[in-house]
Amino acid sequence: MNLSQVESEFIKIKKCIKSVTHAGQIPSCENLVSLFQKKHFEDEMDNVDEMSMESEIKTLEKLIEDTKEKFL
């Protein structure tokens, strides 16, 4: 797994979530997180990589939940 690529994509998705201006954009952000997870979560990961990836996914999901709350 190329760590710099994962970090770069994580940062881009995080910026995307933070730039949401209306509720209609939230499903697209959720799709990005899902694709990010599918792309980078590998069966051959060691425990450290797996925990790191889970942490990144949880961070993105928390940002989405916070964004959803803004538009309720």
Buried (B, 14 or more C-beta within 10 A) or exposed (E): EEEEEBEEBBEEBBEBBEEBEEEEBBEEBBEBBEEBBEEBBEEEBEEEBEEBBEEBBEBBBEBBEEBBEEEE
